[in-house]
Amino acid sequence: MNPRGIDARTSQRVAVRLSAEVHHAAGSFTALTRDLSVGGVCLEADRALPEGDALAVLLFLVVDDVEDAAHPPLEMKGRVAWAVPGEGGEPARMGVRFESVSPPQLEGLSRFLRMVSG
């Protein structure tokens, strides 16, 4: 099943499993990344947010299944581009398109991607 908008990607994604913390108007929850790029991230969680909702995602570098304290989390603001509810024991998935990315954030995200794909 291809969620709507999946073919509209403009940047290559790296398949990577990272811990993520999602902050939304209705509260916060944890998630895992499925893939990541300079343009956005695919998250897996116990719930999906509605398409169009604004959120902030904190991405944590994980080394040997433990969050790496040497690298602070990378915070990105974005909007839910698509969402698929979890079925049959599978987690919900949602694609988040990053918004208002500053040059320092872009550099930090690029550096983060080099570290996780390296």
C-alpha positions in Angstrom: 0.0 0.0 0.0 1.5 3.4 -1.0 0.3 6.3 1.1 -0.8 9.3 -0.8 2.1 11.6 -1.6 4.8 9.0 -1.4 5.8 9.6 -5.1 6.1 13.3 -4.5 9.4 13.0 -2.6 12.0 15.4 -3.7 14.9 14.1 -1.6 16.4 10.7 -1.1 15.4 9.0 2.1 17.7 6.8 4.2 16.1 3.8 5.9 17.1 4.2 9.5 15.6 3.3 12.9 15.9 6.2 15.4 14.0 7.1 18.5 11.7 10.1 18.0 9.6 12.2 20.3 6.5 13.8 18.7 5.1 17.1 20.2 1.7 18.0 19.0 -1.1 20.3 20.2 -2.8 17.4 21.8 0.3 16.2 23.7 3.5 14.2 23.2 4.3 10.6 22.3 7.2 8.5 21.2 7.7 7.0 17.8 10.4 5.3 15.7 11.7 6.5 12.3 11.3 4.3 9.3 13.2 6.5 7.0 14.6 10.1 7.0 15.7 12.7 4.5 16.4 16.4 4.5 12.7 16.9 3.4 11.0 14.8 6.0 10.6 11.6 8.0 8.4 8.5 8.1 7.3 7.7 11.6 5.8 4.5 13.2 3.8 4.9 16.4 0.8 3.6 18.3 -1.3 6.4 16.7 -1.3 8.6 13.6 -2.1 12.3 13.6 -4.5 13.8 11.0 -3.1 14.9 7.7 -2.2 18.6 7.8 -1.5 18.8 11.5 1.6 20.7 12.6 4.1 19.1 15.0 7.6 19.1 16.2 9.8 15.9 16.0 12.9 15.4 18.1 15.2 12.8 16.6 17.6 10.9 18.9 20.7 9.2 17.6 20.8 5.6 18.9 24.0 3.6 19.4 23.7 -0.1 20.4 19.9 0.4 21.2 20.7 3.3 23.6 20.2 7.0 22.9 23.6 8.6 22.4 24.0 11.3 25.0 27.0 12.8 23.2 24.7 14.1 20.4 21.7 16.2 21.4 18.4 15.5 19.8 17.7 17.2 16.5 14.4 19.1 16.6 12.5 19.6 13.3 9.1 21.3 12.8 6.8 19.9 10.2 3.3 18.9 9.1 1.7 15.5 8.6 1.7 14.9 4.8 0.0 11.5 5.0 -1.1 9.0 7.6 -2.0 5.3 7.7 -3.7 3.7 10.8 -2.1 0.6 12.2 -3.9 -2.6 11.4 -3.4 -6.3 12.4 -0.8 -5.5 15.1 1.2 -3.2 12.8 2.0 0.3 14.0 0.4 3.4 12.5 2.6 5.3 10.0 2.8 8.9 9.0 4.9 10.9 6.7 6.0 14.3 8.1 7.2 17.0 5.7 9.7 19.4 7.4 8.8 23.1 7.3 10.6 26.4 7.9 14.0 24.7 7.9 16.7 27.2 8.7 20.2 26.9 7.1 21.7 25.8 10.5 18.9 23.1 10.8 19.6 21.9 7.3 23.3 21.6 8.0 22.5 19.8 11.3 20.1 17.4 9.5 22.6 16.8 6.7 25.3 16.0 9.3 22.9 13.8 11.2 22.0 11.9 8.0 25.7 11.3 7.2 26.2 9.9 10.7 23.3 7.4 10.5 24.0 6.3 6.9 27.7 6.1 7.3 
